[in-house]
């Protein structure tokens, strides 16, 4: 593929599809894009209004005079504060010698989309952990039962905070997932078999949580990482591939491509998010 056949609008759309196919934190069902709107440049601001609850009072027949109150709103600002780029070139000779040389630019763009998705996912994970309304005491898990007990603690906290039971999730690191895999309460197919759409990184279900596995969780204070549980209403974000350009470098015989990814995020409902710093130190019992 040469610069002459490059169509920016088509590439922009394809890059976004690739990004959304590879997000864990950035996908629907984990975060939301309720306020995405139009994003055109770095520094754009999305204003989010939160409507307060009305007061509930006692009514006494023939006595109570009802005076309606004015509902208050609370403004939150989400700023498009992340601006990431990629740029690569393919020499004309390399394109001729490669078996599928005409696809080198396309494959390079796909690889760029993957790297952009990983970068955005780490950003979202870090911001979600930092903005969680409940931060549990750090702990060490030494057995599958410890991991399952942690899931129960998440469940109790969500119930206490009146978090909707539908769409709850928990995102774990591979070492925590390995503990869950050793527990029949997690691996039993009857705990998971349904027709729901499987999310990127989704590996199972436990006591009502969709369980997702990723390496993109932020590191904890020790050797482990955070585990995050929540509901998609907790965090919103917005993204756009703002620009994708193909060009030839003046001093070389090549095709080059560069792109710009803009995004921002905001924890808007911290009360539905839980973070816990976890270290796994599994105690393995020798076989008899």
C-alpha positions as CSV (number, residue, x, y, z in Angstrom):
1,X,0.0,0.0,0.0
2,X,1.5,3.3,-1.0
3,X,0.8,6.9,0.0
4,X,-1.2,7.3,-3.2
5,X,-3.9,4.9,-2.1
6,X,-4.0,6.1,1.5
7,X,-7.4,7.3,2.7
8,X,-7.2,8.9,6.2
9,X,-10.8,8.6,7.1
10,X,-10.9,4.9,6.5
11,X,-7.7,4.3,8.5
12,X,-9.0,6.4,11.4
13,X,-12.1,4.3,11.6
14,X,-10.1,1.0,11.4
15,X,-7.7,2.1,14.1
16,X,-10.6,2.8,16.5
17,X,-12.0,-0.6,15.8
18,X,-8.7,-2.2,16.5
19,X,-8.4,-0.2,19.7
20,X,-11.8,-1.2,21.0
21,X,-11.2,-4.8,20.2
22,X,-8.2,-4.8,22.4
23,X,-9.2,-2.7,25.4
24,X,-9.9,-4.3,28.8
25,X,-10.6,-1.2,30.9
26,X,-11.6,0.9,27.9
27,X,-14.3,-1.5,26.6
28,X,-18.1,-1.2,27.1
29,X,-19.2,-2.9,30.3
30,X,-16.1,-1.8,32.3
31,X,-16.2,1.9,31.6
32,X,-18.7,4.1,29.7
33,X,-18.6,6.7,27.0
34,X,-21.8,8.5,28.0
35,X,-20.2,12.0,27.6
36,X,-17.9,11.4,24.6
37,X,-19.4,14.0,22.3
38,X,-17.2,15.7,19.9
39,X,-13.4,15.7,20.6
40,X,-11.3,17.6,18.2
41,X,-8.2,18.6,20.1
42,X,-6.0,18.1,23.1
43,X,-7.3,20.1,26.1
44,X,-11.0,19.8,25.1
45,X,-13.3,19.7,28.1
46,X,-16.5,17.7,28.6
47,X,-18.7,19.0,31.4
48,X,-20.6,16.4,33.3
49,X,-23.7,17.4,35.4
50,X,-24.8,15.2,38.3
51,X,-28.3,15.9,39.6
52,X,-28.8,15.8,43.3
53,X,-31.6,13.7,45.0
54,X,-34.8,15.4,46.1
55,X,-35.6,15.3,49.8
56,X,-38.3,12.9,51.0
57,X,-40.7,14.3,53.6
58,X,-43.7,13.2,55.7
59,X,-47.2,14.3,54.4
60,X,-50.0,14.9,56.8
61,X,-53.5,15.4,55.3
62,X,-54.9,18.9,55.6
63,X,-51.8,20.0,57.4
64,X,-48.6,19.8,55.3
65,X,-47.9,22.7,53.0
66,X,-45.7,21.5,50.2
67,X,-42.9,23.8,49.1
68,X,-41.0,22.3,46.1
69,X,-37.2,22.5,46.4
70,X,-34.8,23.5,43.7
71,X,-32.7,20.5,42.8
72,X,-29.0,21.2,42.8
73,X,-26.4,20.0,40.2
74,X,-22.8,19.2,40.7
75,X,-20.4,19.8,37.8
76,X,-17.5,17.5,37.0
77,X,-15.0,18.2,34.2
78,X,-13.4,15.5,32.1
79,X,-10.4,16.9,30.3
80,X,-8.9,15.4,27.1
81,X,-5.4,15.4,28.7
82,X,-3.8,12.4,27.0
83,X,-2.2,12.8,23.6
84,X,-0.2,9.9,22.2
85,X,1.3,9.4,18.7
86,X,2.9,6.8,16.5
87,X,5.1,7.2,13.5
88,X,6.9,4.6,11.4
89,X,8.3,4.3,7.9
90,X,8.9,1.4,5.5
91,X,11.6,1.6,2.9
92,X,10.6,1.1,-0.7
93,X,13.3,-1.7,-1.1
94,X,11.9,-3.5,1.9
95,X,8.4,-3.4,0.5
96,X,9.6,-4.9,-2.8
97,X,11.6,-7.7,-1.1
98,X,8.9,-8.6,1.4
99,X,6.5,-11.4,0.3
100,X,3.5,-9.2,1.3
101,X,5.3,-5.9,1.1
102,X,2.2,-4.1,0.0
103,X,0.7,-4.9,3.4
104,X,3.6,-3.7,5.6
105,X,2.0,-0.3,6.2
106,X,-1.3,-1.8,7.1
107,X,0.2,-4.3,9.5
108,X,2.3,-1.6,11.0
109,X,-0.8,0.5,11.6
110,X,-2.5,-2.5,13.3
111,X,0.5,-3.0,15.5
112,X,0.4,0.7,16.4
113,X,-3.3,0.4,17.3
114,X,-2.4,-2.5,19.7
115,X,0.3,-0.4,21.4
116,X,-2.0,2.6,21.6
117,X,-4.7,0.4,23.2
118,X,-2.2,-1.0,25.8
119,X,-1.0,2.6,26.7
120,X,-4.6,3.8,27.1
121,X,-5.6,0.7,29.1
122,X,-2.7,1.3,31.6
123,X,-3.9,4.9,31.9
124,X,-7.5,3.9,32.6
125,X,-6.5,1.2,35.1
126,X,-4.3,3.6,37.0
127,X,-6.9,6.3,37.1
128,X,-9.6,3.9,38.1
129,X,-7.6,2.5,41.0
130,X,-6.6,6.0,42.2
131,X,-10.2,7.2,42.1
132,X,-11.9,4.2,43.7
133,X,-14.2,5.2,46.6
134,X,-13.3,2.1,48.6
135,X,-9.6,1.2,49.0
136,X,-9.2,-2.0,51.0
137,X,-6.4,-2.8,53.3
138,X,-3.5,-4.4,51.4
139,X,-3.3,-8.2,51.8
140,X,-1.5,-11.3,50.8
141,X,-3.3,-14.2,49.2
142,X,-1.9,-17.7,49.9
143,X,-4.6,-20.0,48.7
144,X,-7.6,-20.3,46.3
145,X,-9.9,-19.8,49.4
146,X,-8.2,-16.5,50.1
147,X,-9.0,-15.4,46.5
148,X,-12.6,-16.5,46.8
149,X,-12.9,-14.8,50.2
150,X,-11.7,-11.5,48.6
151,X,-14.5,-11.8,46.0
152,X,-17.0,-12.2,48.8
153,X,-15.6,-9.0,50.4
154,X,-16.1,-7.2,47.2
155,X,-19.7,-8.5,47.0
156,X,-20.5,-7.3,50.5
157,X,-19.0,-3.9,49.9
158,X,-21.0,-3.4,46.7
159,X,-24.2,-4.5,48.4
160,X,-23.6,-2.1,51.2
161,X,-23.0,0.7,48.7
162,X,-26.2,-0.2,46.8
163,X,-24.3,-0.9,43.6
164,X,-26.6,-2.5,40.9
165,X,-26.0,-6.2,40.8
166,X,-26.1,-6.3,37.0
167,X,-22.8,-5.6,35.2
168,X,-20.5,-5.9,38.2
169,X,-17.0,-6.9,37.3
170,X,-13.7,-7.7,38.9
171,X,-10.3,-7.3,37.1
172,X,-7.4,-9.4,38.3
173,X,-3.8,-10.1,37.5
174,X,-2.7,-13.5,36.2
175,X,-1.4,-14.6,39.6
176,X,-4.7,-13.9,41.3
177,X,-6.5,-15.6,38.3
178,X,-4.4,-18.7,38.8
179,X,-5.7,-19.0,42.4
180,X,-9.3,-18.7,41.2
181,X,-8.7,-21.4,38.6
182,X,-7.9,-23.8,41.4
183,X,-11.3,-23.2,43.1
184,X,-14.3,-25.3,41.8
185,X,-16.6,-22.4,42.8
186,X,-15.0,-20.5,39.9
187,X,-14.3,-23.2,37.4
188,X,-17.7,-25.0,37.6
189,X,-19.3,-24.4,34.2
190,X,-22.7,-24.0,35.9
191,X,-21.5,-20.8,37.5
192,X,-20.8,-19.3,34.1
193,X,-22.9,-20.8,31.4
194,X,-25.1,-18.2,29.8
195,X,-25.4,-16.3,26.5
196,X,-23.9,-13.0,27.5
197,X,-21.3,-11.4,25.2
198,X,-17.8,-12.2,26.3
199,X,-15.6,-9.2,27.0
200,X,-12.0,-8.7,26.1
201,X,-9.9,-10.4,28.7
202,X,-13.0,-12.1,30.3
203,X,-12.1,-15.5,31.8
204,X,-15.1,-16.5,34.0
205,X,-17.7,-15.5,36.5
206,X,-17.9,-15.7,40.3
207,X,-20.7,-14.7,42.7
208,X,-22.2,-12.4,40.1
209,X,-18.9,-10.8,39.0
210,X,-17.6,-11.0,35.5
211,X,-13.9,-11.8,36.0
212,X,-11.3,-10.3,33.6
213,X,-7.6,-11.0,33.5
214,X,-5.0,-8.4,32.4
215,X,-1.4,-7.4,32.9
216,X,-2.3,-3.7,32.8
217,X,-3.3,-3.3,36.5
218,X,-1.2,-0.7,38.4
219,X,1.5,-2.1,40.7
220,X,1.0,-2.2,44.4
221,X,3.3,-1.2,47.2
222,X,4.9,-4.6,47.3
223,X,5.5,-7.2,44.6
224,X,1.9,-7.5,43.5
225,X,-0.7,-5.3,41.9
226,X,-4.1,-3.9,42.5
227,X,-7.3,-5.8,41.9
228,X,-10.2,-3.6,40.9
229,X,-13.9,-4.3,41.2
230,X,-16.8,-2.1,40.1
231,X,-19.6,-1.2,37.8
232,X,-19.4,0.6,34.4
233,X,-21.2,3.7,35.7
234,X,-18.1,4.4,37.8
235,X,-15.8,5.7,35.1
236,X,-16.3,7.5,31.9
237,X,-13.8,8.3,29.1
238,X,-13.6,9.6,25.6
239,X,-11.2,9.0,22.8
240,X,-10.5,9.8,19.2
241,X,-7.9,9.1,16.5
242,X,-7.6,12.7,15.7
243,X,-5.2,12.5,12.8
244,X,-3.6,9.8,10.6
245,X,-1.3,10.9,7.9
246,X,0.8,9.2,5.2
247,X,3.8,10.9,3.7
248,X,7.1,10.4,2.0
249,X,10.3,11.6,3.7
250,X,12.0,14.1,1.5
251,X,15.5,12.6,1.9
252,X,14.5,8.9,1.5
253,X,12.6,6.5,-0.7
254,X,9.9,5.3,1.6
255,X,6.3,5.5,2.8
256,X,5.7,6.8,6.3
257,X,2.6,6.9,8.5
258,X,1.9,8.9,11.7
259,X,-1.2,9.1,13.9
260,X,-2.5,10.9,16.9
261,X,-4.7,9.4,19.6
262,X,-6.5,11.8,22.0
263,X,-8.4,10.7,25.1
264,X,-9.4,11.6,28.6
265,X,-11.1,9.9,31.6
266,X,-12.9,10.7,34.8
267,X,-14.1,8.7,37.8
268,X,-17.6,10.0,38.1
269,X,-19.1,7.6,40.6
270,X,-16.3,6.6,43.0
271,X,-18.7,4.8,45.3
272,X,-19.1,1.9,42.8
273,X,-15.4,1.2,42.5
274,X,-13.2,-0.9,44.9
275,X,-9.4,-1.2,44.7
276,X,-7.2,-3.6,46.8
277,X,-3.4,-4.0,46.7
278,X,-2.8,-7.7,46.4
279,X,0.3,-9.8,46.7
280,X,0.1,-13.5,45.9
281,X,2.3,-15.9,47.9
282,X,0.6,-19.2,47.2
283,X,1.4,-22.0,49.6
284,X,1.6,-25.2,47.6
285,X,1.0,-28.5,49.5
286,X,3.2,-31.3,48.1
287,X,1.4,-34.2,46.6
288,X,1.4,-37.4,48.8
